[in-house]
Structures are given as structure tokens and as C-alpha cells.
């Protein structure tokens, strides 16, 4: 692999992009393929499409998603601890003790904690931990202090960056599916630089959004069947024993915690 391509891969996996928050990686991908592609388009959902021969009659699509699994902050307690829900599917048992990046008003570090093992009851120690029993400690001593750097809805990613293993192997956060996104960009680059694609054939290399939260991005792309059902979820405060309640015009709405509010701009309007 050429050095420039390897650095591009490292940058992709190091850049946070939980579902609904893909803009930084979309910007990287768009800039990279723009040097080689005949046309680059970003649709209303945020999917990025790069092609070589826009006018060709035959079209081949290569799709990979730009988003990654992560977490989202939905409650800050009086002691400054952050309670969170998942964005996409994750194994809760593997999250305890993990260091994380909290992408709030500024990027800050945190660690996922739970009750100390010596304080667990016998039956609790034998059970898989529940997400409601975990929190993120950013070092804040109060809700007010935490809110100076974090807000409700801030995304969170794990601190597991690119690392080389033996041979030609490597490990990194979000290889699913930034490795695929990287390959799509390299296909476009090499076909343009080395030739070989017939002028009557086009390749579309797509970077799609929100795959980890239900493949919503590729359902919105005109090159694939379109079928989706949009919804918004809300959460304002959390009782540690049950789901939270959000009050709208004196009506209680039980929150269904699914992680992502989409489209993303709607979150800021709320």
C-alpha cells in the first residue's frame, strides 16, 4: 500500500462518525475522491456518491457505510456523571472500563464505569451488566461543571485507534466499515490513474450514512430500493430504575431509547 493511502486509512478510522454524526468522515471521503472522480454528489441524507463516467449507460454500484457504532449522552446527573445509550449494536459487557472520547462543545476524555466489583451482590456478579448500570466519568464534580463541556445529545466514541499487528494485519475502531469506505476510494483512484474502465461503464463508489442504526442511508439512495419509516425519539431526564419521560405541552411521552435523532439538523432545531 502506498504511504498516502495508508495515512488516509488511519485518518478515516481516527475521525469520529457515529450514526447521525457522519459529517467529519463524509468531508474526508468527499475531498479524497474529488481529486480523481468525474463527479461527486452529496444527497440530502448525507450519502456521498463518487463516479468516473457520469454519462455512461451501464452503472455499477459499490457501497460502504461511513458511520460507526458509538454512544449518545442523554442524561447528566447531579454528580456530573454522563448516562448514555448505544448508537448501533454493541456488547455492553465489553464497554466497562473503556476510555472514550466525548464529542461535546469540545472533545474530552472519559471512562466508562459501574459499581465496584466488591460491592456487587452475588447474583449481580453472575449477570451480564445492563446499560442502565453504566456511566461515563469525565472528571466533573457536578452537573453544572459537566455541562460546560458536554450537552444532552453529545456523541461518544471509544478510544481505540489504528494499531499495526504482526505481518500485514492491523486493528482499529470502526474498521466496520471504514475499511470498506477506504477500498471504495482506492477503487476510484486506481481506475482513474491506471485505466481499465470502459467509457460506456460507470462505477459509483458510495459512502452511506446511518447503516449501524438501520441502513437508513442506502435506503434513500436512488440506485437501490427505497423503503424507510422515519421517527424521532426524545429523552430529557432519567430515573435509574426506568426509562425517562419527556414532557411536551403537559403530555408525558415515554421515551424509546434508540440512540440517533435523525436527520441530524433536526436535533439542533429541537
HUFEN-V492601 format. One record per residue. N is the residue number from 0. RES is the residue in one small letter. PHI is phi as a letter, one per 20 degrees, with the letter a starting at -180 (999 if undefined). PSI is psi in degrees with one decimal (none if undefined). OMEGA is omega in degrees with one decimal (999 if undefined). Layout:
n=N res=RES phi=PHI psi=PSI omega=OMEGA
n=N res=RES phi=PHI psi=PSI omega=OMEGA
//
This chain:
n=0 res=x phi=999 psi=135.6 omega=179.1
n=1 res=x phi=f psi=152.8 omega=-174.8
n=2 res=x phi=g psi=-41.2 omega=-178.3
n=3 res=x phi=f psi=-36.7 omega=179.5
n=4 res=x phi=f psi=-40.8 omega=178.8
n=5 res=x phi=f psi=-41.8 omega=178.1
n=6 res=x phi=f psi=-36.2 omega=177.1
n=7 res=x phi=f psi=-42.7 omega=177.6
n=8 res=x phi=f psi=-45.1 omega=179.7
n=9 res=x phi=f psi=-39.3 omega=-179.5
n=10 res=x phi=f psi=-40.3 omega=179.0
n=11 res=x phi=g psi=-48.5 omega=-175.3
n=12 res=x phi=f psi=-23.0 omega=179.7
n=13 res=x phi=e psi=-17.4 omega=-176.7
n=14 res=x phi=e psi=124.6 omega=-175.9
n=15 res=x phi=f psi=140.4 omega=178.2
n=16 res=x phi=b psi=55.0 omega=174.5
n=17 res=x phi=g psi=155.0 omega=-179.4
n=18 res=x phi=g psi=129.3 omega=-176.8
n=19 res=x phi=n psi=-9.0 omega=-179.0
n=20 res=x phi=c psi=41.7 omega=-172.7
n=21 res=x phi=e psi=-4.8 omega=-170.5
n=22 res=x phi=g psi=-43.4 omega=-179.0
n=23 res=x phi=f psi=-42.3 omega=179.0
n=24 res=x phi=f psi=-36.3 omega=176.4
n=25 res=x phi=g psi=-39.0 omega=178.1
n=26 res=x phi=f psi=-44.0 omega=179.1
n=27 res=x phi=f psi=-48.4 omega=-178.4
n=28 res=x phi=f psi=-44.0 omega=-179.5
n=29 res=x phi=f psi=-44.3 omega=179.4
n=30 res=x phi=f psi=-38.0 omega=-177.5
n=31 res=x phi=f psi=-50.5 omega=-176.5
n=32 res=x phi=f psi=-20.8 omega=-179.8
n=33 res=x phi=f psi=-23.6 omega=178.6
n=34 res=x phi=f psi=-21.3 omega=-173.6
n=35 res=x phi=c psi=-33.3 omega=-171.2
n=36 res=x phi=f psi=152.7 omega=175.4
n=37 res=x phi=f psi=-25.9 omega=-179.7
n=38 res=x phi=b psi=137.8 omega=177.4
n=39 res=x phi=c psi=129.5 omega=-176.3
n=40 res=x phi=c psi=139.9 omega=170.9
n=41 res=x phi=d psi=122.6 omega=-177.6
n=42 res=x phi=e psi=-178.3 omega=-173.5
n=43 res=x phi=f psi=-26.0 omega=177.9
n=44 res=x phi=f psi=-20.8 omega=-177.5
n=45 res=x phi=o psi=-0.9 omega=175.4
n=46 res=x phi=f psi=139.9 omega=178.8
n=47 res=x phi=d psi=125.1 omega=179.9
n=48 res=x phi=d psi=127.6 omega=177.0
n=49 res=x phi=c psi=132.7 omega=179.3
n=50 res=x phi=c psi=167.1 omega=-175.2
n=51 res=x phi=d psi=-48.6 omega=-179.6
n=52 res=x phi=d psi=83.3 omega=-173.9
n=53 res=x phi=g psi=-26.5 omega=-175.5
n=54 res=x phi=e psi=0.0 omega=-177.4
n=55 res=x phi=f psi=146.3 omega=-177.8
n=56 res=x phi=f psi=-37.2 omega=-179.4
n=57 res=x phi=e psi=131.3 omega=-177.5
n=58 res=x phi=c psi=131.9 omega=176.2
n=59 res=x phi=d psi=133.2 omega=-177.7
n=60 res=x phi=d psi=132.2 omega=170.0
n=61 res=x phi=d psi=117.0 omega=-175.8
n=62 res=x phi=d psi=137.7 omega=173.4
n=63 res=x phi=b psi=153.0 omega=-176.0
n=64 res=x phi=d psi=145.4 omega=-176.5
n=65 res=x phi=e psi=-18.0 omega=-173.7
n=66 res=x phi=e psi=165.7 omega=179.6
n=67 res=x phi=c psi=163.4 omega=174.4
n=68 res=x phi=f psi=156.5 omega=179.8
n=69 res=x phi=a psi=-152.1 omega=-179.1
n=70 res=x phi=c psi=166.6 omega=177.0
n=71 res=x phi=b psi=133.0 omega=-178.6
n=72 res=x phi=f psi=128.9 omega=177.3
n=73 res=x phi=c psi=-0.7 omega=175.7
n=74 res=x phi=b psi=140.2 omega=174.5
n=75 res=x phi=c psi=119.6 omega=-175.9
n=76 res=x phi=e psi=178.3 omega=-173.6
n=77 res=x phi=f psi=-18.6 omega=179.3
n=78 res=x phi=e psi=2.6 omega=177.2
n=79 res=x phi=n psi=7.2 omega=177.1
n=80 res=x phi=e psi=143.9 omega=-178.3
n=81 res=x phi=d psi=126.9 omega=174.1
n=82 res=x phi=d psi=145.0 omega=-167.0
n=83 res=x phi=b psi=159.0 omega=173.6
n=84 res=x phi=d psi=164.7 omega=-179.3
n=85 res=x phi=e psi=150.2 omega=167.2
n=86 res=x phi=d psi=107.5 omega=-173.4
n=87 res=x phi=n psi=179.6 omega=-176.5
n=88 res=x phi=e psi=135.6 omega=179.2
n=89 res=x phi=b psi=154.6 omega=178.3
n=90 res=x phi=e psi=108.1 omega=-174.6
n=91 res=x phi=g psi=-34.5 omega=-176.8
n=92 res=x phi=f psi=-24.4 omega=-178.3
n=93 res=x phi=e psi=-6.4 omega=-173.4
n=94 res=x phi=e psi=-20.6 omega=-175.0
n=95 res=x phi=f psi=127.5 omega=178.9
n=96 res=x phi=n psi=-2.5 omega=-179.4
n=97 res=x phi=f psi=140.5 omega=171.7
n=98 res=x phi=e psi=144.1 omega=-175.5
n=99 res=x phi=c psi=161.2 omega=168.1
n=100 res=x phi=d psi=127.3 omega=175.0
n=101 res=x phi=d psi=117.3 omega=-174.2
n=102 res=x phi=e psi=78.4 omega=-179.0
n=103 res=x phi=e psi=-136.4 omega=177.5
n=104 res=x phi=f psi=-25.8 omega=169.5
n=105 res=x phi=b psi=157.0 omega=-179.1
n=106 res=x phi=f psi=129.6 omega=179.7
n=107 res=x phi=c psi=160.1 omega=-179.5
n=108 res=x phi=e psi=154.1 omega=176.6
n=109 res=x phi=b psi=174.1 omega=177.1
n=110 res=x phi=c psi=140.6 omega=-179.9
n=111 res=x phi=e psi=125.6 omega=-178.0
n=112 res=x phi=c psi=170.3 omega=174.2
n=113 res=x phi=b psi=-178.8 omega=176.4
n=114 res=x phi=g psi=141.8 omega=178.5
n=115 res=x phi=f psi=141.5 omega=-173.9
n=116 res=x phi=g psi=-31.4 omega=-178.9
n=117 res=x phi=f psi=-10.9 omega=178.5
n=118 res=x phi=e psi=-4.8 omega=-179.2
n=119 res=x phi=f psi=142.5 omega=172.5
n=120 res=x phi=f psi=160.0 omega=-176.1
n=121 res=x phi=g psi=-45.3 omega=-178.8
n=122 res=x phi=f psi=-31.9 omega=179.0
n=123 res=x phi=f psi=-38.7 omega=-177.2
n=124 res=x phi=f psi=-17.5 omega=-179.2
n=125 res=x phi=e psi=-6.6 omega=-175.5
n=126 res=x phi=d psi=151.0 omega=172.2
n=127 res=x phi=f psi=131.5 omega=-177.7
n=128 res=x phi=f psi=148.5 omega=178.0
n=129 res=x phi=e psi=145.1 omega=-177.8
n=130 res=x phi=g psi=-33.7 omega=-178.2
n=131 res=x phi=f psi=-14.8 omega=-179.1
n=132 res=x phi=e psi=4.1 omega=-179.7
n=133 res=x phi=d psi=158.1 omega=176.1
n=134 res=x phi=b psi=168.2 omega=176.6
n=135 res=x phi=d psi=127.5 omega=178.4
n=136 res=x phi=d psi=116.7 omega=177.9
n=137 res=x phi=d psi=5.7 omega=-179.8
n=138 res=x phi=n psi=-0.5 omega=179.3
n=139 res=x phi=f psi=147.6 omega=-178.6
n=140 res=x phi=d psi=-4.2 omega=-180.0
n=141 res=x phi=b psi=164.1 omega=176.5
n=142 res=x phi=f psi=-40.9 omega=-178.1
n=143 res=x phi=f psi=-41.3 omega=179.3
n=144 res=x phi=f psi=-42.5 omega=179.5
n=145 res=x phi=f psi=-38.3 omega=-176.3
n=146 res=x phi=f psi=-8.5 omega=174.9
n=147 res=x phi=f psi=-19.6 omega=-177.8
n=148 res=x phi=c psi=-18.3 omega=-176.1
n=149 res=x phi=c psi=148.9 omega=174.4
n=150 res=x phi=c psi=162.3 omega=175.5
n=151 res=x phi=g psi=130.8 omega=-177.9
n=152 res=x phi=n psi=-3.2 omega=178.1
n=153 res=x phi=f psi=132.6 omega=177.1
n=154 res=x phi=f psi=158.8 omega=-177.8
n=155 res=x phi=c psi=139.2 omega=175.7
n=156 res=x phi=c psi=156.1 omega=178.9
n=157 res=x phi=f psi=150.3 omega=175.7
n=158 res=x phi=e psi=72.3 omega=176.3
n=159 res=x phi=c psi=94.8 omega=-173.1
n=160 res=x phi=e psi=179.5 omega=-178.5
n=161 res=x phi=f psi=133.9 omega=176.6
n=162 res=x phi=b psi=134.6 omega=178.9
n=163 res=x phi=f psi=137.8 omega=174.5
n=164 res=x phi=d psi=-172.1 omega=178.8
n=165 res=x phi=f psi=149.8 omega=179.3
n=166 res=x phi=m psi=-138.1 omega=179.6
n=167 res=x phi=d psi=28.6 omega=-177.2
n=168 res=x phi=d psi=157.7 omega=178.8
n=169 res=x phi=b psi=162.6 omega=175.3
n=170 res=x phi=c psi=149.7 omega=179.4
n=171 res=x phi=a psi=157.4 omega=170.7
n=172 res=x phi=f psi=138.5 omega=170.2
n=173 res=x phi=m psi=25.6 omega=167.9
n=174 res=x phi=g psi=-27.3 omega=169.2
n=175 res=x phi=e psi=99.0 omega=10.1
n=176 res=x phi=c psi=35.1 omega=179.1
n=177 res=x phi=f psi=-22.2 omega=172.1
n=178 res=x phi=f psi=-41.2 omega=176.9
n=179 res=x phi=f psi=-38.4 omega=177.6
n=180 res=x phi=f psi=-42.9 omega=177.1
n=181 res=x phi=g psi=-44.1 omega=179.7
n=182 res=x phi=f psi=-41.8 omega=178.7
n=183 res=x phi=g psi=-43.9 omega=177.9
n=184 res=x phi=f psi=-38.5 omega=179.6
n=185 res=x phi=f psi=-33.3 omega=175.6
n=186 res=x phi=f psi=-47.1 omega=178.5
n=187 res=x phi=f psi=-47.5 omega=-177.9
n=188 res=x phi=f psi=-48.4 omega=-174.5
n=189 res=x phi=f psi=-34.6 omega=176.7
n=190 res=x phi=f psi=-36.1 omega=178.7
n=191 res=x phi=f psi=-45.0 omega=-176.8
n=192 res=x phi=f psi=-36.3 omega=-174.7
n=193 res=x phi=d psi=-11.0 omega=-179.6
n=194 res=x phi=m psi=-174.2 omega=176.8
n=195 res=x phi=o psi=-13.1 omega=178.0
n=196 res=x phi=e psi=121.8 omega=-179.1
n=197 res=x phi=f psi=140.7 omega=-177.7
n=198 res=x phi=f psi=-18.4 omega=177.8
n=199 res=x phi=e psi=2.9 omega=179.8
n=200 res=x phi=c psi=136.1 omega=177.7
n=201 res=x phi=c psi=149.5 omega=174.6
n=202 res=x phi=d psi=126.7 omega=174.3
n=203 res=x phi=d psi=118.1 omega=176.0
n=204 res=x phi=d psi=108.2 omega=-173.7
n=205 res=x phi=e psi=139.7 omega=165.7
n=206 res=x phi=d psi=109.7 omega=-174.1
n=207 res=x phi=d psi=162.5 omega=-177.0
n=208 res=x phi=d psi=159.2 omega=169.6
n=209 res=x phi=l psi=34.4 omega=175.0
n=210 res=x phi=f psi=-39.4 omega=-176.7
n=211 res=x phi=f psi=-15.7 omega=179.5
n=212 res=x phi=d psi=26.1 omega=173.9
n=213 res=x phi=p psi=18.8 omega=178.4
n=214 res=x phi=l psi=41.2 omega=-176.0
n=215 res=x phi=f psi=-33.8 omega=-176.1
n=216 res=x phi=f psi=-48.1 omega=-176.0
n=217 res=x phi=f psi=-19.9 omega=175.3
n=218 res=x phi=f psi=-22.2 omega=-179.7
n=219 res=x phi=e psi=-5.2 omega=-177.2
n=220 res=x phi=e psi=133.4 omega=-176.7
n=221 res=x phi=f psi=-13.0 omega=-179.0
n=222 res=x phi=e psi=-7.9 omega=-179.8
n=223 res=x phi=c psi=160.3 omega=179.0
n=224 res=x phi=g psi=139.2 omega=-177.3
n=225 res=x phi=d psi=122.0 omega=176.5
n=226 res=x phi=a psi=116.4 omega=179.4
n=227 res=x phi=b psi=160.9 omega=176.1
n=228 res=x phi=c psi=113.5 omega=-175.0
n=229 res=x phi=e psi=146.7 omega=175.9
n=230 res=x phi=b psi=162.2 omega=175.2
n=231 res=x phi=c psi=143.0 omega=176.0
n=232 res=x phi=d psi=146.6 omega=-176.1
n=233 res=x phi=c psi=148.8 omega=171.5
n=234 res=x phi=b psi=130.0 omega=-177.5
n=235 res=x phi=d psi=-46.3 omega=-179.8
n=236 res=x phi=c psi=156.3 omega=-172.1
n=237 res=x phi=c psi=124.7 omega=168.1
n=238 res=x phi=e psi=133.3 omega=-171.8
n=239 res=x phi=f psi=-13.2 omega=-178.6
n=240 res=x phi=d psi=-5.8 omega=-177.2
n=241 res=x phi=b psi=172.7 omega=177.8
n=242 res=x phi=f psi=160.9 omega=-175.2
n=243 res=x phi=e psi=171.5 omega=179.1
n=244 res=x phi=c psi=132.1 omega=176.9
n=245 res=x phi=d psi=127.8 omega=-175.6
n=246 res=x phi=e psi=121.9 omega=177.4
n=247 res=x phi=c psi=112.9 omega=179.4
n=248 res=x phi=l psi=46.3 omega=176.4
n=249 res=x phi=m psi=14.0 omega=176.3
n=250 res=x phi=d psi=128.4 omega=-178.9
n=251 res=x phi=e psi=125.1 omega=179.0
n=252 res=x phi=d psi=117.1 omega=179.4
n=253 res=x phi=f psi=128.1 omega=-175.9
n=254 res=x phi=f psi=137.6 omega=169.8
n=255 res=x phi=d psi=109.2 omega=-169.9
n=256 res=x phi=e psi=100.7 omega=-178.6
n=257 res=x phi=d psi=0.1 omega=171.8
n=258 res=x phi=n psi=-58.5 omega=-168.8
n=259 res=x phi=d psi=131.0 omega=168.6
n=260 res=x phi=e psi=125.9 omega=-175.0
n=261 res=x phi=b psi=151.8 omega=-3.8
n=262 res=x phi=f psi=157.2 omega=-169.8
n=263 res=x phi=g psi=-38.9 omega=-177.4
n=264 res=x phi=f psi=-25.6 omega=178.6
n=265 res=x phi=f psi=-31.1 omega=179.6
n=266 res=x phi=f psi=-45.9 omega=-177.7
n=267 res=x phi=f psi=-32.2 omega=177.8
n=268 res=x phi=f psi=-32.8 omega=177.9
n=269 res=x phi=f psi=none omega=999
//
